Amino acid sequence: MLIIIKKGFVKQILISFIIVIFCLLVYEHISSDKVAAVMARGNTVIVIDAGHGGRDPGAVYGTIYEKNINLDVAKRLQKILKRKDYKVVMTRSKDVNLVNWKDNGSYQRASLWQRAYISKKKNAAILVSIHCNSDSRGAFFGPQTFYHPRSGRGRNLAVSIQEELIKVRYTRRKAIPGNYYLLNNTYSTTVIVELGYLSNSKDRNFLSSPEFRQKFAQAIADGICKIY
């Protein structure tokens, strides 16, 4: 029996076959990307540095100490990142002195040295140092993120985090380069996050609120996840 197959029908079959193969390849590529992303997260060490601590309170407004806000936000950030399968290292998990020795007569400088050392020892990909700001007039407000002026990755991470932070507390402040010890003395991609000004009443209310501390922690995590 002679079977006649029209050319148009054959063409349709070939096109359908090509589409199916293409879809399978795309799916496989997307799936492999997802697996690679999860594996990358599992191998990415992030050091979270709660600024100050112990004998060093940081900025102070009445009974509100910067060191306590930094630590609370750092712990919240730690939980979020762990749920996303990142390896997280804390420079401190309690209100303690990181060191009991001085560098050039300064406990604070020695403490900064120790924080940088922890990131090197843990071979961290990222170091995020969390702080609060203050000024004498109380006129300044809003979060700001700093990076090393010659670090492209640092700039990208700082910009990404800043974009998320201003969704929580709007400001025209942008991520900018800074000349700070941690930025100058670490091998990891390092950023310093100033959450806001304790000297500003509105910022202070935000920073004193557990709800907004959680939002700040989530914003930092979202900024990290966009880059890594």
N, C-alpha and C positions, 0 to 999 in steps of 0.2 A: 504494500500500500504506500503510495507516494504522499508524503506530508509536505505541504508548501507553507513556509514561514515567511511572512512579509518582512521586508527590511525595516520598516518602522517599528515593528514589534521587537525585533532583535535589538534595535537601538535603545528602546525603552528599557529592556532587560539589562543591557550593559550600563546604562545611566543609573538605574536602581542599584546595581551591584556596586558601582563606584561610590555611590552615596553611602551605602551601608558600610563599606570598608573605611571610608573617610570618617564616618561617625565613630566607628570602633577605635580608630587611631586617635581621634581627638579625645575620646573618653579615657583611653589608656594614658594619654599624655597628661590629662587633668588629674587622673587618679595618682599618677606617679608624682606630680607636682605636690599634691596634698600629702602624700607619704613623705616626700622630701622635706616639706615644710614642718611636719611633725617631728621628723628626725632632727632637723636643724634646731628646733626649739629645745629638744631634749639635750642637745649638746651645747647650747648657748648659756654661758654662765653670766648672770647679771648680779653685780654687787649693788646692794641698796645701802646707802650711807645716810643714817639719821644724824644730821649735823649736830655738833656740840655734845653735851651730856656730862653727867657728873658735876665736877667743880665748875664746868663751863656752861652757864645757862643759856648763852646766846642772847638774843634780844629779850628784853623784859618789859612788860607793861602791867604794873600792879602785881597781882598774883599769877599772871599769865606768863609762862616761860616758853620761849621758843623751843628749847630742847625737848619738851614734852609733846608739843605739836608735831615736830619733826618725827619723833619716834612713833607716834600714833599713825601718822600717814604712811610711814615706812612699813609698819606691820600690815596695814591694810593693803598696800601695794604688793607686799610679799605674798599674801594669800591669793590675790588676783593672779599674779604671774605663775604661782605654783599650780593653780587650776588650769593654766594654759600650757603646762608641762615644761616651763623653763626651770633651769637650775638656778636657785636663788641663794645668795650669801648675804648675810647682814653684817655690817661692821659692828653694830651693837643691837642687842634685843632688849636691853634694860637701861635704866638711868645710871650708867657707870662711867668711871674714868677709863678711857682706852689705854692710857699709859700713866706711869708714875715716875716719869723721868722727863727732863727738859732738853729741848733742842735749842741751842743758843739762848739759854735762859728762859725758854717759853714752853709751858705745858701744851699750849694750843698748837704751836708749830710741831711739837713732837706728836700730838694727836693726829694732825694732818698727815705727817709722815707715815704713821701706823695705818691710816685708812688707805693711802696709796700702796703701801706694802701688801695689805690684804688683797687688793685687786690684782697685784702682780703675782702673788703666791697662788691665787686661785685661777690664774690665767683667764681673767674675766674678759668677756667681749665688750661688756658695757658696765660703766659705773655711773650711777645716778645718785647725786648728793642732794639731799632735801633740806631746805632752809626756809626761814621766814625773814623778811626784811624789816627795816625800821628807819625813820628819819626824824629829826628833831622837831620839825614843824607839823608833821602829820598831814602834809599836803599830798604826798605821793601815795599811789595805790596800785593794786593789780599785780598779777604774777608775771615773772620774767625768767627766761631760761638762758644760760650762758654756755658757750663752747670755746674750745681753743681756736684762735684765729687761723691756724694752719691745718685744722682738721676738717676735711670735707665731710667725713662721716659724722663727726661731732656736730657740725652745722646742720646736716640733714636731720639728725635725731633731735637736736634742740628745736628746730623749726617745727618738726612734727609734734613734739610735746607741747610747744607753745600754742599751736593751733587748737589743740584739745583743751588746754587750760583756759583759754579765753572764752570757751563755750560755757565754762562754769562761772568765771568772774571776768566780765568783759573789760578789756583795756586795749589801748592802742600800742602798748608795749610789744616789742618784737624780740625774737631770739637774737642775741648779739654776742660778739666775741668778748672774752674777758681775760684778764691777766690775774689768775688765781692759782694758788699752790697746787690744788688737785688737778686743774687743767694742764698745768705745766709739768707735772711729775708722775703721770701715769701713761702706760702703754695702751690701755683700753680706750674705747670710745667713751669719753667722759663728758657729762653735762652737769651743771649745777642748776637746780630748780628752786627759785625763790617763789614761794606760794603766794605771798602777799605781804602787806605791811602791818605789823602789829600796832604801829603808831596811827593807823587810819581806822576810824571807828567801824566802817562798813567791812573792811577787810578783817578786822579783829573779830567781828561777829561771825563772819564766815569761818575763820580759822578756829573759833571756839566751838563750832557746831559739828557734832559727830557726822551728821548728814552730809555736810559740805566737805568734811575731811575725806569721807568715802568717795565723793564725787571727784575731788582732786586726785586721789589715788587711782581711780578709774581712768581719769584723763591721762595721767602719766603712763599707765599701762597701755591705753589705746594708742598713744603716741609711739610707744616702743613697738607695738605689734604692727603698726603701719610700715615701719622700716625693716623690722626683723620678723 
